[in-house]
Amino acid sequence: QPQLAESGGGLVQPGGSLRLSCVVSGFSLDYYAIGWFRQAPGKERELVARMMAGGVSNYADFVRGRFTISRINDKNTVLLEMNSLEPADTAVYYCNVAVASVSFWGQGTQVTVSS
């Protein structure tokens, strides 16, 4: 069964940067798309960025140019580099994969952007 574990969240000032990591097991990044989502208090979970199995990535408009998704296949790790963070980026960030039409989530990592 696929498992995902996020880390790297924390408290950062506006304009700062964080790098989130998602270590995966039970499937290969070579064959499945993986995404980063976030959920702020009182809001629905939303897609932040997704990387397809072939390496093509796409981003939500609200993070394009500030966030970068990448992966290290031999370490089964997907990264989300976040720059120019804003208070509106405060949320719990999750990584996600769908395998055989079943969606799997990690436990999430909290990102708080505040002065």
mmCIF file of the C-alpha atoms, coordinates in Angstrom:
data_MODEL
# 
_entry.id   MODEL 
# 
loop_
_atom_site.group_PDB 
_atom_site.id 
_atom_site.type_symbol 
_atom_site.label_atom_id 
_atom_site.label_alt_id 
_atom_site.label_comp_id 
_atom_site.label_asym_id 
_atom_site.label_entity_id 
_atom_site.label_seq_id 
_atom_site.pdbx_PDB_ins_code 
_atom_site.Cartn_x 
_atom_site.Cartn_y 
_atom_site.Cartn_z 
_atom_site.occupancy 
_atom_site.B_iso_or_equiv 
_atom_site.pdbx_formal_charge 
_atom_site.auth_seq_id 
_atom_site.auth_comp_id 
_atom_site.auth_asym_id 
_atom_site.auth_atom_id 
_atom_site.pdbx_PDB_model_num 
ATOM 1   C CA . GLN A 1 1   ? 0.000   0.000  0.000   1.00 0.00 ? 1   GLN A CA 1 
ATOM 2   C CA . PRO A 1 2   ? 1.333   3.439  -0.888  1.00 0.00 ? 2   PRO A CA 1 
ATOM 3   C CA . GLN A 1 3   ? 2.545   5.531  2.011   1.00 0.00 ? 3   GLN A CA 1 
ATOM 4   C CA . LEU A 1 4   ? 3.536   9.170  2.006   1.00 0.00 ? 4   LEU A CA 1 
ATOM 5   C CA . ALA A 1 5   ? 5.231   11.187 4.740   1.00 0.00 ? 5   ALA A CA 1 
ATOM 6   C CA . GLU A 1 6   ? 5.607   14.966 4.602   1.00 0.00 ? 6   GLU A CA 1 
ATOM 7   C CA . SER A 1 7   ? 8.097   17.072 6.514   1.00 0.00 ? 7   SER A CA 1 
ATOM 8   C CA . GLY A 1 8   ? 9.696   20.490 6.416   1.00 0.00 ? 8   GLY A CA 1 
ATOM 9   C CA . GLY A 1 9   ? 6.885   22.732 7.540   1.00 0.00 ? 9   GLY A CA 1 
ATOM 10  C CA . GLY A 1 10  ? 7.285   25.443 10.132  1.00 0.00 ? 10  GLY A CA 1 
ATOM 11  C CA . LEU A 1 11  ? 6.914   29.109 10.948  1.00 0.00 ? 11  LEU A CA 1 
ATOM 12  C CA . VAL A 1 12  ? 8.391   31.580 8.487   1.00 0.00 ? 12  VAL A CA 1 
ATOM 13  C CA . GLN A 1 13  ? 8.135   35.333 8.023   1.00 0.00 ? 13  GLN A CA 1 
ATOM 14  C CA . PRO A 1 14  ? 6.464   36.840 4.960   1.00 0.00 ? 14  PRO A CA 1 
ATOM 15  C CA . GLY A 1 15  ? 8.876   36.805 2.048   1.00 0.00 ? 15  GLY A CA 1 
ATOM 16  C CA . GLY A 1 16  ? 10.703  33.795 3.431   1.00 0.00 ? 16  GLY A CA 1 
ATOM 17  C CA . SER A 1 17  ? 11.235  30.308 2.041   1.00 0.00 ? 17  SER A CA 1 
ATOM 18  C CA . LEU A 1 18  ? 10.632  26.712 3.038   1.00 0.00 ? 18  LEU A CA 1 
ATOM 19  C CA . ARG A 1 19  ? 11.286  23.391 1.424   1.00 0.00 ? 19  ARG A CA 1 
ATOM 20  C CA . LEU A 1 20  ? 8.813   20.598 1.995   1.00 0.00 ? 20  LEU A CA 1 
ATOM 21  C CA . SER A 1 21  ? 9.675   16.940 1.464   1.00 0.00 ? 21  SER A CA 1 
ATOM 22  C CA . CYS A 1 22  ? 7.431   13.964 0.806   1.00 0.00 ? 22  CYS A CA 1 
ATOM 23  C CA . VAL A 1 23  ? 9.015   10.534 1.133   1.00 0.00 ? 23  VAL A CA 1 
ATOM 24  C CA . VAL A 1 24  ? 6.977   7.839  -0.565  1.00 0.00 ? 24  VAL A CA 1 
ATOM 25  C CA . SER A 1 25  ? 6.927   4.056  -0.442  1.00 0.00 ? 25  SER A CA 1 
ATOM 26  C CA . GLY A 1 26  ? 4.860   1.278  -1.946  1.00 0.00 ? 26  GLY A CA 1 
ATOM 27  C CA . PHE A 1 27  ? 4.929   2.686  -5.475  1.00 0.00 ? 27  PHE A CA 1 
ATOM 28  C CA . SER A 1 28  ? 7.360   4.147  -7.975  1.00 0.00 ? 28  SER A CA 1 
ATOM 29  C CA . LEU A 1 29  ? 7.532   7.822  -8.828  1.00 0.00 ? 29  LEU A CA 1 
ATOM 30  C CA . ASP A 1 30  ? 8.437   6.693  -12.338 1.00 0.00 ? 30  ASP A CA 1 
ATOM 31  C CA . TYR A 1 31  ? 4.856   5.613  -13.006 1.00 0.00 ? 31  TYR A CA 1 
ATOM 32  C CA . TYR A 1 32  ? 2.496   7.863  -11.052 1.00 0.00 ? 32  TYR A CA 1 
ATOM 33  C CA . ALA A 1 33  ? 1.724   11.530 -10.843 1.00 0.00 ? 33  ALA A CA 1 
ATOM 34  C CA . ILE A 1 34  ? 2.168   13.070 -7.422  1.00 0.00 ? 34  ILE A CA 1 
ATOM 35  C CA . GLY A 1 35  ? 0.713   16.291 -6.141  1.00 0.00 ? 35  GLY A CA 1 
ATOM 36  C CA . TRP A 1 36  ? 1.019   18.764 -3.316  1.00 0.00 ? 36  TRP A CA 1 
ATOM 37  C CA . PHE A 1 37  ? -2.238  20.072 -1.869  1.00 0.00 ? 37  PHE A CA 1 
ATOM 38  C CA . ARG A 1 38  ? -2.964  22.431 0.973   1.00 0.00 ? 38  ARG A CA 1 
ATOM 39  C CA . GLN A 1 39  ? -5.839  23.113 3.318   1.00 0.00 ? 39  GLN A CA 1 
ATOM 40  C CA . ALA A 1 40  ? -6.247  26.301 5.306   1.00 0.00 ? 40  ALA A CA 1 
ATOM 41  C CA . PRO A 1 41  ? -8.608  26.504 8.302   1.00 0.00 ? 41  PRO A CA 1 
ATOM 42  C CA . GLY A 1 42  ? -12.209 26.720 7.164   1.00 0.00 ? 42  GLY A CA 1 
ATOM 43  C CA . LYS A 1 43  ? -11.309 26.173 3.514   1.00 0.00 ? 43  LYS A CA 1 
ATOM 44  C CA . GLU A 1 44  ? -11.391 23.236 1.146   1.00 0.00 ? 44  GLU A CA 1 
ATOM 45  C CA . ARG A 1 45  ? -8.270  21.336 0.231   1.00 0.00 ? 45  ARG A CA 1 
ATOM 46  C CA . GLU A 1 46  ? -6.768  22.703 -2.982  1.00 0.00 ? 46  GLU A CA 1 
ATOM 47  C CA . LEU A 1 47  ? -4.154  21.630 -5.468  1.00 0.00 ? 47  LEU A CA 1 
ATOM 48  C CA . VAL A 1 48  ? -0.867  23.527 -5.266  1.00 0.00 ? 48  VAL A CA 1 
ATOM 49  C CA . ALA A 1 49  ? 1.334   21.685 -7.751  1.00 0.00 ? 49  ALA A CA 1 
ATOM 50  C CA . ARG A 1 50  ? 1.476   18.347 -9.513  1.00 0.00 ? 50  ARG A CA 1 
ATOM 51  C CA . MET A 1 51  ? 4.243   16.450 -11.253 1.00 0.00 ? 51  MET A CA 1 
ATOM 52  C CA . MET A 1 52  ? 3.282   13.847 -13.836 1.00 0.00 ? 52  MET A CA 1 
ATOM 53  C CA . ALA A 1 53  ? 5.149   10.565 -14.177 1.00 0.00 ? 53  ALA A CA 1 
ATOM 54  C CA . GLY A 1 54  ? 6.939   11.893 -17.250 1.00 0.00 ? 54  GLY A CA 1 
ATOM 55  C CA . GLY A 1 55  ? 8.222   14.885 -15.333 1.00 0.00 ? 55  GLY A CA 1 
ATOM 56  C CA . VAL A 1 56  ? 5.871   17.577 -16.574 1.00 0.00 ? 56  VAL A CA 1 
ATOM 57  C CA . SER A 1 57  ? 4.678   19.796 -13.762 1.00 0.00 ? 57  SER A CA 1 
ATOM 58  C CA . ASN A 1 58  ? 1.792   22.194 -13.382 1.00 0.00 ? 58  ASN A CA 1 
ATOM 59  C CA . TYR A 1 59  ? 0.908   24.756 -10.757 1.00 0.00 ? 59  TYR A CA 1 
ATOM 60  C CA . ALA A 1 60  ? -2.035  26.600 -9.330  1.00 0.00 ? 60  ALA A CA 1 
ATOM 61  C CA . ASP A 1 61  ? -2.115  30.219 -10.460 1.00 0.00 ? 61  ASP A CA 1 
ATOM 62  C CA . PHE A 1 62  ? -1.654  31.475 -6.920  1.00 0.00 ? 62  PHE A CA 1 
ATOM 63  C CA . VAL A 1 63  ? 1.789   29.827 -6.578  1.00 0.00 ? 63  VAL A CA 1 
ATOM 64  C CA . ARG A 1 64  ? 3.138   29.920 -10.123 1.00 0.00 ? 64  ARG A CA 1 
ATOM 65  C CA . GLY A 1 65  ? 6.540   31.574 -10.148 1.00 0.00 ? 65  GLY A CA 1 
ATOM 66  C CA . ARG A 1 66  ? 6.991   31.171 -6.400  1.00 0.00 ? 66  ARG A CA 1 
ATOM 67  C CA . PHE A 1 67  ? 6.808   27.399 -5.805  1.00 0.00 ? 67  PHE A CA 1 
ATOM 68  C CA . THR A 1 68  ? 8.671   24.604 -7.569  1.00 0.00 ? 68  THR A CA 1 
ATOM 69  C CA . ILE A 1 69  ? 7.888   20.902 -7.445  1.00 0.00 ? 69  ILE A CA 1 
ATOM 70  C CA . SER A 1 70  ? 10.657  18.403 -8.104  1.00 0.00 ? 70  SER A CA 1 
ATOM 71  C CA . ARG A 1 71  ? 11.475  14.801 -7.357  1.00 0.00 ? 71  ARG A CA 1 
ATOM 72  C CA . ILE A 1 72  ? 14.471  12.651 -6.522  1.00 0.00 ? 72  ILE A CA 1 
ATOM 73  C CA . ASN A 1 73  ? 13.485  9.258  -7.879  1.00 0.00 ? 73  ASN A CA 1 
ATOM 74  C CA . ASP A 1 74  ? 16.303  7.245  -6.347  1.00 0.00 ? 74  ASP A CA 1 
ATOM 75  C CA . LYS A 1 75  ? 15.343  8.635  -2.946  1.00 0.00 ? 75  LYS A CA 1 
ATOM 76  C CA . ASN A 1 76  ? 11.589  8.248  -3.480  1.00 0.00 ? 76  ASN A CA 1 
ATOM 77  C CA . THR A 1 77  ? 11.228  11.883 -2.540  1.00 0.00 ? 77  THR A CA 1 
ATOM 78  C CA . VAL A 1 78  ? 9.170   14.748 -3.895  1.00 0.00 ? 78  VAL A CA 1 
ATOM 79  C CA . LEU A 1 79  ? 10.072  18.301 -2.927  1.00 0.00 ? 79  LEU A CA 1 
ATOM 80  C CA . LEU A 1 80  ? 8.142   21.543 -2.880  1.00 0.00 ? 80  LEU A CA 1 
ATOM 81  C CA . GLU A 1 81  ? 10.355  24.599 -2.814  1.00 0.00 ? 81  GLU A CA 1 
ATOM 82  C CA . MET A 1 82  ? 8.358   27.591 -1.614  1.00 0.00 ? 82  MET A CA 1 
ATOM 83  C CA . ASN A 1 83  ? 9.682   31.126 -2.012  1.00 0.00 ? 83  ASN A CA 1 
ATOM 84  C CA . SER A 1 84  ? 8.231   34.582 -1.427  1.00 0.00 ? 84  SER A CA 1 
ATOM 85  C CA . LEU A 1 85  ? 5.805   33.124 1.071   1.00 0.00 ? 85  LEU A CA 1 
ATOM 86  C CA . GLU A 1 86  ? 2.735   35.121 1.994   1.00 0.00 ? 86  GLU A CA 1 
ATOM 87  C CA . PRO A 1 87  ? 0.368   34.886 4.969   1.00 0.00 ? 87  PRO A CA 1 
ATOM 88  C CA . ALA A 1 88  ? -2.222  33.468 2.549   1.00 0.00 ? 88  ALA A CA 1 
ATOM 89  C CA . ASP A 1 89  ? 0.062   30.440 2.097   1.00 0.00 ? 89  ASP A CA 1 
ATOM 90  C CA . THR A 1 90  ? -0.571  29.400 5.699   1.00 0.00 ? 90  THR A CA 1 
ATOM 91  C CA . ALA A 1 91  ? -2.070  25.912 5.608   1.00 0.00 ? 91  ALA A CA 1 
ATOM 92  C CA . VAL A 1 92  ? -1.436  22.244 6.193   1.00 0.00 ? 92  VAL A CA 1 
ATOM 93  C CA . TYR A 1 93  ? 0.360   20.884 3.146   1.00 0.00 ? 93  TYR A CA 1 
ATOM 94  C CA . TYR A 1 94  ? -0.230  17.323 1.966   1.00 0.00 ? 94  TYR A CA 1 
ATOM 95  C CA . CYS A 1 95  ? 1.230   15.153 -0.747  1.00 0.00 ? 95  CYS A CA 1 
ATOM 96  C CA . ASN A 1 96  ? -1.029  12.845 -2.671  1.00 0.00 ? 96  ASN A CA 1 
ATOM 97  C CA . VAL A 1 97  ? -0.921  10.006 -5.166  1.00 0.00 ? 97  VAL A CA 1 
ATOM 98  C CA . ALA A 1 98  ? -3.729  8.125  -6.887  1.00 0.00 ? 98  ALA A CA 1 
ATOM 99  C CA . VAL A 1 99  ? -3.017  4.444  -7.516  1.00 0.00 ? 99  VAL A CA 1 
ATOM 100 C CA . ALA A 1 100 ? -5.634  2.291  -9.229  1.00 0.00 ? 100 ALA A CA 1 
ATOM 101 C CA . SER A 1 101 ? -8.147  5.104  -8.716  1.00 0.00 ? 101 SER A CA 1 
ATOM 102 C CA . VAL A 1 102 ? -7.565  5.124  -4.964  1.00 0.00 ? 102 VAL A CA 1 
ATOM 103 C CA . SER A 1 103 ? -6.239  8.360  -3.480  1.00 0.00 ? 103 SER A CA 1 
ATOM 104 C CA . PHE A 1 104 ? -3.552  8.193  -0.804  1.00 0.00 ? 104 PHE A CA 1 
ATOM 105 C CA . TRP A 1 105 ? -2.516  11.057 1.469   1.00 0.00 ? 105 TRP A CA 1 
ATOM 106 C CA . GLY A 1 106 ? 0.240   11.784 3.906   1.00 0.00 ? 106 GLY A CA 1 
ATOM 107 C CA . GLN A 1 107 ? -0.391  13.150 7.387   1.00 0.00 ? 107 GLN A CA 1 
ATOM 108 C CA . GLY A 1 108 ? 0.404   16.717 6.341   1.00 0.00 ? 108 GLY A CA 1 
ATOM 109 C CA . THR A 1 109 ? 2.881   19.333 7.506   1.00 0.00 ? 109 THR A CA 1 
ATOM 110 C CA . GLN A 1 110 ? 1.907   22.734 8.888   1.00 0.00 ? 110 GLN A CA 1 
ATOM 111 C CA . VAL A 1 111 ? 3.210   25.873 7.198   1.00 0.00 ? 111 VAL A CA 1 
ATOM 112 C CA . THR A 1 112 ? 2.607   29.166 8.979   1.00 0.00 ? 112 THR A CA 1 
ATOM 113 C CA . VAL A 1 113 ? 3.607   32.467 7.407   1.00 0.00 ? 113 VAL A CA 1 
ATOM 114 C CA . SER A 1 114 ? 3.495   35.248 9.934   1.00 0.00 ? 114 SER A CA 1 
ATOM 115 C CA . SER A 1 115 ? 5.548   38.131 11.254  1.00 0.00 ? 115 SER A CA 1 
# 
